[in-house]
Amino acid sequence: MNMLITYDIANPKRLYRIAKVMEDYGQRVQYSVFEAELTSRLFKEMRLRTEAEMDFQEDGVKYFPLCKQCDYLWFSLGHGPVAMPESSFMVI
């Protein structure tokens, strides 16, 4: 499944550790935004590793699955590195 992951982490040490977890599974597209192509097993593994690093009272992580029906609508505008995925998607 294609997944968009965003996070807001209050503590710099936790922020670094969670970013390292995300880098193991996906590609950074913004400072706190990653894209990933994950199997169900890899998603569960990533989520558990992320939860182990988080403070649930201060931090937030959001996972957005991206539907296959919208693949053809993906595009990017503006500055920044663009990695075209094998299957495309759009986030509004």
GIFENMO-V796136 format. One record per run of one state. SS is the DSSP state (H for helix, E for strand, L for the rest). FROM is the first residue (numbers start at 0). LEN is the number of residues. If there is no record, write none. Layout:
SS,FROM,LEN ; SS,FROM,LEN
This chain:
L,0,1 ; E,1,7 ; L,8,3 ; H,11,12 ; L,23,3 ; E,26,4 ; L,30,2 ; E,32,5 ; L,37,2 ; H,39,14 ; L,53,6 ; E,59,7 ; L,66,1 ; H,67,6 ; L,73,19
